[in-house]
């Protein structure tokens, strides 16, 4: 929408012709909130115009008012009087719906931007915030190079997956060209006893196999061990104890190594990536450290592909990247 955007911890600030416009952001619900007056300023029309469009949107049942509107009590001091007013805020869905109905130059610009963005997402499977990339082009290209540096030539990891990984590690990403071990996590944060056995993993994989069978997506060789004892060897490595104690003493370290070994060591004839990702999430859930807001299905798919396609020489880097992600989530 050709607006300069600045983000802090509470608000999203859009610089309009008439001045700065502050909108509340709600990261937990992946939205933002604006009053009728702010939406009017955003699209350069009157508040009455916005009221008319919102009424029609709710009347046509395009949106549900309870799901897209909330009231907030605002307190102002006018002279010696304390004035309390209930103000309605509308979320991003409502703002977008108004943008498609508004008759103004800004409304037209919004529809051009939205249509272009939607077309890009449909044809490419992903979208890029070009203004933010332009502002941080050097960091963005280093992040792309960091992912590619972990992959051998001719890797099958798509651009979509690379972008998903950059988003996943956006707050912890480091340049691997100037790799500094002191800045990547080498230890976990949660020291709690957990029992991981081959039998438990086998039972979990059986449930996965049943779900695939119901969808007609399994094969006769899915989850069949390549060699007897492969799975037991992985569990033994993850849970091994030496004279000084457990080799991987924290839950995050166990999870990161289990994920890498399950995907990279190819213990099964078929389904190693799917099983590895499933067991990784299963273990995180069992251990009580699964963060579904970060480890989404698309992010997990991209991370699994990165591990599967990564150069074996970068085993420690890969495990430390996964560990960094898990520790970062724990701190949040």
RABELGI-V188868 format. One record per pair of residues at least 12 apart in sequence whose C-alpha atoms are under 8 Angstrom apart, sorted by the first residue. I is the first residue (numbers start at 0). J is the second residue. If there is no record, write none. Layout:
i:j
I:J
I:J
This chain:
i:j
0:105
0:108
0:109
0:112
2:14
2:15
9:23
9:24
10:22
10:23
10:24
11:23
11:24
15:40
15:41
20:37
20:40
20:41
22:37
30:90
30:91
31:90
31:91
32:88
32:89
32:90
32:91
33:88
33:89
33:90
33:94
34:86
34:87
34:88
34:89
35:49
35:50
35:87
35:88
35:89
38:94
41:105
42:98
42:101
42:103
42:104
42:105
42:106
43:103
43:104
43:105
44:103
49:97
52:97
52:100
52:101
53:93
53:97
56:96
56:97
62:93
67:89
67:90
67:91
67:92
67:93
68:87
68:88
68:89
68:90
69:87
69:88
69:89
70:85
70:86
70:87
70:88
71:85
71:86
71:87
71:88
72:84
72:85
72:86
73:85
73:86
98:110
123:159
124:159
125:159
141:174
142:165
142:172
142:173
142:174
143:161
143:162
143:165
145:173
145:174
145:175
145:176
146:161
146:164
146:305
148:175
149:305
149:309
149:310
149:313
150:305
150:308
150:309
150:310
151:308
151:309
151:310
154:308
155:308
156:301
156:304
156:305
156:308
160:300
160:301
160:304
161:301
163:297
163:298
163:301
164:298
164:301
164:302
167:293
167:298
168:324
171:323
171:324
171:327
183:319
183:320
183:323
184:319
184:320
184:322
184:323
184:326
185:319
185:322
185:323
186:249
186:251
186:252
186:322
187:248
187:249
187:250
187:251
187:252
187:322
187:325
187:326
188:249
188:250
188:251
188:326
188:329
189:249
189:250
189:251
190:248
190:249
190:250
191:249
191:250
193:250
193:286
195:234
195:238
196:234
197:230
197:231
197:234
200:278
203:278
203:281
204:222
204:274
204:278
207:274
207:277
208:221
208:222
220:268
220:269
221:267
221:268
221:269
221:270
222:267
222:268
222:269
222:270
222:271
222:274
223:267
223:268
223:269
224:266
224:267
224:268
225:265
225:266
225:267
225:268
226:266
226:267
229:266
230:266
233:257
233:260
233:261
234:257
237:253
237:256
237:257
238:253
250:286
251:322
251:325
251:326
252:322
254:279
254:282
254:283
255:279
255:318
255:319
255:321
255:322
256:318
257:279
258:275
258:276
258:278
258:279
259:275
259:306
259:317
259:318
261:274
261:275
262:274
262:275
262:276
262:303
262:306
262:307
263:306
263:307
272:303
272:304
272:307
275:303
276:299
276:300
276:303
288:329
290:328
293:328
